Amino acid sequence: MRARKRIVLPKSLLRWIRFLALPIVLLLSATPSFAESTIGRPAAAATENSAALRQTALRQTLAQTKVALPIVVERTNLVVRAEAGMEKLARDVADASPKFLEEIRSDLPNLEVPKHIEIRLVHKSSSLPGVAPPGHGAPSWASGVAYSKFGVVSIAHASGTEINNVLSVTAHELSHLALGAALHDRAPRWLNEGFAYLHSSDFSVARMQVLTGMAWSGNTIPLANLDSSFPAAEIEVHKAYAQSYDFVAFLARRGRYVDKEDEGDRWPFRNFLAHISDGKSTDEAARKAFGVSLNQLYGEWYEDLRGRYMMVPASLFGLFVWSFAALLLVIGYIKKTRRAKRILAIWEAEERARSEALVTLPLASSLVTSQIAP
């Protein structure tokens, strides 16, 4: 298509145009109309009695996998198994995982952590069920799944036609695994997903659009509805993920007090997780760690959300104007350059014609002279 030399608007500009139109659509429909790729829901966490039992369970699950994993890369308390042709990716995951785990465990001080972890890499998400532990499955659309009971994480390099960021997915699933071991299956679904986001966050335009829609429409999901499961409807489930991500990120940066003088350190959030690990409800843990109820924290989060996203469309309108002006300058420059090239080509053609005329003129004169001479 480039050979036709059309002027095509950049994809980034088209994305901003869609983003600027979003608040109007949301105010009319109160629901977002786009999707965001989703990472598989982690399995329930459980505590093994000993490292020997865990190793036995791992060997049994590996023996029963339906997909061959011939590549093996080992690190301390960690092994990465992968399909053929994934040698470099397996090494990259094995090298990055210890750092991921160190960062994750910083939010879980003095809490139980996985003793041994096995990461299984496959080429396509359709192969994830084939490397799941016995009696467990995996969504065919998922990019990764964590099985806390077995200390196993399965990750796909591609989901359909989309190539996954395997290192980001690894950090996400390891977060599920670590939180499952630390909280013993006591974390509500919104906390599980939000915690994983904290340690694998990357910028997402789709998520930003969802949160902007929530800020404008007020159409959020009650937190109690996200305790045990997420909605089945596609649009609602993307809202659930975005809301969980943003709410847990708010808790992590809020600090002990709501006032602006608070430094917002992470220790109240870590204490919140520790109280849940001790068997307290999320509301009790919130009161002890933050001094207010979970519902009050939820209200604070929504006001914070409005403060961050209500003005986004207005600010982006200015960005759109500047981007559009820059685009016009580029288009003008291209047109001017092409016009100059055409003019130069005409001048060169005229110059060649004059040069050829000057060369043929003496020859023609000599021919005339020779004909006149006796």
C-alpha positions as CSV (number, residue, x, y, z in Angstrom):
1,M,0.0,0.0,0.0
2,R,2.9,2.3,0.6
3,A,3.8,2.1,-3.1
4,R,0.6,4.1,-3.8
5,K,2.0,7.0,-1.8
6,R,-1.2,7.8,0.0
7,I,-1.2,10.1,3.0
8,V,-2.5,8.0,5.9
9,L,-3.3,9.3,9.3
10,P,-1.1,7.7,12.0
11,K,-2.7,5.0,14.1
12,S,-1.8,6.9,17.2
13,L,-3.8,9.9,16.0
14,L,-6.7,7.7,15.1
15,R,-6.5,6.3,18.6
16,W,-6.7,9.8,20.2
17,I,-9.6,10.7,18.0
18,R,-11.5,7.6,19.2
19,F,-10.5,8.5,22.8
20,L,-11.8,12.0,22.5
21,A,-15.2,10.8,21.3
22,L,-15.4,8.3,24.1
23,P,-16.9,10.4,26.9
24,I,-19.9,11.4,24.7
25,V,-20.6,7.8,23.8
26,L,-20.3,6.8,27.4
27,L,-22.7,9.4,28.6
28,L,-25.2,8.1,26.2
29,S,-24.7,4.4,26.8
30,A,-23.0,4.4,30.2
31,T,-21.0,1.4,29.1
32,P,-17.7,1.1,27.3
33,S,-17.6,-0.4,23.8
34,F,-14.1,-1.8,23.6
35,A,-12.1,-4.7,24.9
36,E,-8.9,-5.2,26.7
37,S,-6.8,-8.4,26.6
38,T,-7.3,-10.3,29.8
39,I,-5.0,-12.5,31.8
40,G,-6.5,-15.8,33.1
41,R,-8.0,-16.0,36.5
42,P,-5.6,-17.7,39.0
43,A,-6.6,-20.9,40.7
44,A,-7.3,-21.0,44.4
45,A,-4.3,-20.9,46.7
46,A,-3.4,-23.6,49.1
47,T,-0.5,-24.4,51.4
48,E,1.6,-27.6,51.0
49,N,2.7,-29.5,54.1
50,S,6.3,-29.8,52.9
51,A,8.7,-29.2,50.0
52,A,8.9,-32.9,49.3
53,L,5.1,-33.1,48.8
54,R,5.2,-30.2,46.4
55,Q,8.0,-31.7,44.4
56,T,6.1,-35.0,44.1
57,A,3.0,-33.1,43.0
58,L,5.0,-31.2,40.4
59,R,6.5,-34.4,39.0
60,Q,3.1,-35.9,38.8
61,T,1.6,-32.9,37.0
62,L,4.5,-32.7,34.6
63,A,4.1,-36.4,33.8
64,Q,0.5,-35.9,32.9
65,T,0.9,-32.8,30.6
66,K,-0.3,-33.3,27.1
67,V,2.2,-30.9,25.6
68,A,5.9,-31.7,25.5
69,L,8.2,-29.3,27.4
70,P,11.7,-30.5,26.4
71,I,13.5,-27.2,27.3
72,V,14.5,-26.9,31.0
73,V,16.2,-23.8,32.6
74,E,16.8,-24.0,36.3
75,R,17.4,-21.3,38.9
76,T,17.3,-21.3,42.7
77,N,13.9,-22.6,43.7
78,L,12.7,-22.0,40.2
79,V,12.5,-24.0,37.0
80,V,11.3,-22.9,33.6
81,R,10.0,-25.6,31.1
82,A,9.2,-24.7,27.5
83,E,8.2,-26.1,24.2
84,A,10.8,-26.6,21.5
85,G,12.0,-23.4,19.8
86,M,11.6,-21.3,23.0
87,E,15.1,-21.6,24.4
88,K,15.9,-17.8,24.5
89,L,12.5,-16.9,25.9
90,A,12.9,-19.6,28.6
91,R,16.3,-18.1,29.6
92,D,14.9,-14.6,29.7
93,V,12.0,-15.6,31.9
94,A,14.3,-17.6,34.2
95,D,16.6,-14.6,34.5
96,A,13.8,-12.0,35.1
97,S,11.7,-14.0,37.5
98,P,13.9,-13.7,40.7
99,K,13.8,-9.9,40.4
100,F,10.0,-10.0,39.9
101,L,9.6,-12.2,43.0
102,E,11.8,-10.0,45.1
103,E,9.7,-6.9,44.2
104,I,6.5,-8.9,44.9
105,R,7.7,-10.2,48.2
106,S,8.5,-6.6,49.4
107,D,4.7,-6.1,49.7
108,L,4.4,-9.4,51.7
109,P,7.0,-9.1,54.4
110,N,7.0,-11.9,57.0
111,L,4.3,-13.8,55.1
112,E,4.5,-17.2,53.6
113,V,6.0,-17.4,50.1
114,P,6.1,-20.2,47.5
115,K,8.9,-22.6,48.2
116,H,9.4,-23.7,44.7
117,I,8.0,-22.4,41.4
118,E,7.6,-23.9,38.0
119,I,6.9,-21.8,34.9
120,R,5.6,-23.5,31.8
121,L,5.9,-21.7,28.5
122,V,3.9,-22.7,25.3
123,H,3.7,-21.1,21.9
124,K,-0.1,-20.6,21.8
125,S,-2.8,-20.0,24.3
126,S,-4.7,-23.0,22.9
127,S,-2.0,-25.2,24.4
128,L,-2.4,-23.9,28.0
129,P,-5.0,-26.5,29.0
130,G,-2.4,-29.2,27.9
131,V,0.1,-28.0,30.5
132,A,-2.4,-27.5,33.3
133,P,-2.1,-29.7,36.4
134,P,-4.5,-32.7,36.4
135,G,-8.1,-31.8,37.0
136,H,-7.5,-28.2,36.0
137,G,-8.0,-26.3,32.8
138,A,-7.2,-23.0,31.3
139,P,-9.2,-20.5,29.3
140,S,-8.3,-20.7,25.6
141,W,-8.1,-16.9,25.4
142,A,-5.8,-16.4,28.4
143,S,-2.2,-15.3,28.2
144,G,-1.3,-16.9,31.5
145,V,-2.7,-18.9,34.4
146,A,-1.4,-19.4,38.0
147,Y,-2.1,-22.6,39.9
148,S,-1.2,-21.7,43.5
149,K,-1.8,-25.2,44.9
150,F,0.9,-26.6,42.7
151,G,3.2,-23.6,42.5
152,V,2.8,-23.7,38.7
153,V,2.4,-20.8,36.3
154,S,1.5,-21.4,32.6
155,I,2.2,-18.7,30.0
156,A,1.5,-18.5,26.3
157,H,3.7,-16.5,23.9
158,A,0.7,-15.7,21.7
159,S,-3.1,-15.5,22.2
160,G,-4.7,-15.8,18.8
161,T,-3.0,-13.4,16.5
162,E,-1.7,-11.2,19.3
163,I,1.8,-11.6,20.6
164,N,1.9,-11.4,24.4
165,N,4.5,-9.5,26.5
166,V,5.7,-12.7,28.2
167,L,7.8,-11.0,30.9
168,S,4.9,-8.8,31.9
169,V,2.6,-11.8,32.0
170,T,5.2,-13.7,34.1
171,A,5.3,-10.9,36.7
172,H,1.5,-10.8,36.7
173,E,1.1,-14.6,37.3
174,L,3.9,-14.7,39.8
175,S,2.0,-12.0,41.8
176,H,-1.1,-14.3,41.8
177,L,1.1,-17.2,43.0
178,A,2.8,-15.2,45.8
179,L,-0.4,-13.6,47.1
180,G,-2.1,-16.9,47.1
181,A,0.6,-18.4,49.3
182,A,0.7,-15.4,51.6
183,L,-3.1,-14.9,52.1
184,H,-4.2,-18.6,52.0
185,D,-7.1,-18.1,49.6
186,R,-8.5,-15.2,51.6
187,A,-8.0,-12.5,49.0
188,P,-11.1,-11.3,47.2
189,R,-11.0,-11.4,43.4
190,W,-10.6,-7.6,43.1
191,L,-7.6,-7.7,45.4
192,N,-6.1,-10.7,43.6
193,E,-6.2,-9.0,40.2
194,G,-5.3,-5.5,41.5
195,F,-2.3,-6.8,43.4
196,A,-1.1,-8.6,40.2
197,Y,-1.5,-5.4,38.3
198,L,0.7,-3.5,40.8
199,H,3.6,-5.7,39.9
200,S,3.1,-6.0,36.2
201,S,1.6,-2.6,35.2
202,D,2.0,-1.3,31.8
203,F,0.2,1.6,30.0
204,S,-3.1,0.6,28.5
205,V,-5.2,2.9,26.4
206,A,-8.2,0.6,26.7
207,R,-8.0,0.6,30.5
208,M,-7.6,4.4,30.5
209,Q,-10.7,4.7,28.4
210,V,-12.7,2.4,30.8
211,L,-11.6,4.5,33.8
212,T,-12.4,7.8,32.0
213,G,-15.9,6.4,31.3
214,M,-16.4,5.5,35.0
215,A,-15.3,9.0,36.0
216,W,-17.7,10.7,33.6
217,S,-20.7,8.4,34.1
218,G,-20.3,7.2,37.7
219,N,-21.1,3.7,36.4
220,T,-18.8,1.7,38.7
221,I,-19.3,-1.9,40.0
222,P,-20.0,-2.3,43.8
223,L,-17.0,-3.7,45.4
224,A,-18.9,-6.5,47.1
225,N,-19.9,-7.8,43.6
226,L,-16.3,-8.4,42.8
227,D,-15.4,-10.4,45.9
228,S,-15.7,-13.9,44.5
229,S,-16.0,-13.5,40.8
230,F,-16.1,-11.1,37.9
231,P,-19.2,-10.5,35.6
232,A,-19.6,-12.8,32.7
233,A,-20.6,-10.1,30.2
234,E,-17.6,-8.9,28.1
235,I,-18.0,-5.2,28.7
236,E,-18.6,-5.6,32.4
237,V,-15.6,-7.9,32.9
238,H,-13.3,-5.3,31.4
239,K,-14.7,-2.7,33.7
240,A,-14.2,-5.1,36.6
241,Y,-10.5,-5.6,35.8
242,A,-9.9,-1.8,35.3
243,Q,-11.7,-0.9,38.5
244,S,-9.8,-3.6,40.5
245,Y,-6.5,-2.5,39.1
246,D,-7.1,1.2,39.9
247,F,-8.6,0.7,43.4
248,V,-5.7,-1.5,44.6
249,A,-3.2,1.0,43.2
250,F,-5.0,3.7,45.1
251,L,-4.7,1.7,48.4
252,A,-1.0,1.1,47.8
253,R,-0.3,4.8,47.5
254,R,-2.9,6.2,49.9
255,G,-0.9,5.9,53.1
256,R,-2.3,5.8,56.6
257,Y,-4.2,9.1,56.3
258,V,-6.3,10.8,53.6
259,D,-4.9,14.3,54.1
260,K,-2.5,15.8,51.6
261,E,0.3,16.0,54.0
262,D,0.5,12.2,54.2
263,E,3.6,10.9,52.4
264,G,1.6,7.9,51.1
265,D,4.1,5.2,51.9
266,R,3.3,1.6,51.2
267,W,3.3,0.2,54.7
268,P,-0.4,0.6,55.4
269,F,-1.2,-1.4,52.3
270,R,1.3,-4.1,53.4
271,N,-0.3,-4.1,56.9
272,F,-3.7,-4.4,55.2
273,L,-2.5,-7.6,53.4
274,A,-1.0,-9.0,56.7
275,H,-4.3,-8.5,58.5
276,I,-6.1,-10.5,55.8
277,S,-3.5,-13.2,56.1
278,D,-4.2,-13.3,59.9
279,G,-7.8,-14.1,59.1
280,K,-9.5,-10.7,59.3
281,S,-12.1,-9.6,56.8
282,T,-11.2,-7.0,54.3
283,D,-13.2,-4.4,56.1
284,E,-11.5,-5.2,59.5
285,A,-8.1,-5.1,57.8
286,A,-9.0,-1.8,56.2
287,R,-10.0,-0.2,59.6
288,K,-6.8,-1.5,61.2
289,A,-4.4,-0.5,58.4
290,F,-6.0,2.7,57.1
291,G,-8.3,3.8,60.0
292,V,-11.5,3.8,57.9
293,S,-13.9,1.2,56.5
294,L,-13.5,-0.4,53.1
295,N,-16.6,1.5,51.9
296,Q,-15.0,4.8,52.9
297,L,-11.8,3.9,51.0
298,Y,-14.0,3.0,48.0
299,G,-15.6,6.5,48.2
300,E,-12.2,8.1,48.5
301,W,-11.0,6.1,45.4
302,Y,-13.9,7.3,43.3
303,E,-13.3,10.9,44.2
304,D,-9.6,10.4,43.3
305,L,-10.6,8.8,40.0
306,R,-12.8,11.7,39.1
307,G,-10.0,14.1,39.9
308,R,-7.6,12.2,37.7
309,Y,-9.8,11.5,34.7
310,M,-12.6,14.1,34.5
311,M,-10.3,16.6,32.8
312,V,-8.6,14.1,30.6
313,P,-10.8,14.8,27.5
314,A,-10.3,18.5,27.8
315,S,-6.5,18.2,28.1
316,L,-6.4,15.7,25.3
317,F,-8.4,18.1,23.1
318,G,-5.5,20.5,23.3
319,L,-3.1,17.7,22.4
320,F,-5.4,16.7,19.5
321,V,-5.3,20.3,18.2
322,W,-1.5,20.4,18.4
323,S,-1.2,17.0,16.8
324,F,-3.6,17.9,14.0
325,A,-1.6,21.2,13.5
326,A,1.6,19.2,13.3
327,L,0.0,16.8,10.9
328,L,-1.1,19.7,8.7
329,L,2.5,21.0,8.7
330,V,3.8,17.6,7.7
331,I,1.3,17.3,4.9
332,G,2.1,20.8,3.8
333,Y,5.8,20.1,3.8
334,I,5.3,16.9,1.8
335,K,3.1,18.7,-0.8
336,K,5.7,21.6,-1.0
337,T,8.5,19.1,-1.4
338,R,6.7,17.2,-4.2
339,R,5.8,20.5,-6.0
340,A,9.4,21.6,-5.8
341,K,10.5,18.3,-7.2
342,R,8.0,18.6,-10.1
343,I,9.3,22.2,-10.8
344,L,12.9,21.0,-10.8
345,A,12.0,18.2,-13.1
346,I,10.4,20.6,-15.5
347,W,13.4,22.9,-15.4
348,E,15.8,20.1,-15.9
349,A,13.8,18.9,-18.9
350,E,13.8,22.5,-20.4
351,E,17.6,22.7,-19.7
352,R,18.2,19.4,-21.5
353,A,16.1,20.6,-24.5
354,R,18.1,23.9,-24.7
355,S,21.4,21.9,-24.5
356,E,20.3,19.6,-27.2
357,A,19.3,22.5,-29.4
358,L,22.7,24.2,-28.9
359,V,24.4,21.0,-29.9
360,T,22.4,20.4,-33.0
361,L,22.6,24.1,-34.2
362,P,26.3,24.1,-35.3
363,L,25.8,20.7,-37.0
364,A,22.8,22.1,-38.9
365,S,24.9,25.2,-39.9
366,S,27.8,23.1,-41.1
367,L,25.4,21.1,-43.3
368,V,23.9,24.2,-44.9
369,T,27.4,25.6,-45.5
370,S,28.6,22.5,-47.2
371,Q,25.6,22.4,-49.5
372,I,26.1,26.1,-50.6
373,A,29.8,25.7,-51.3
374,P,30.8,25.1,-55.0
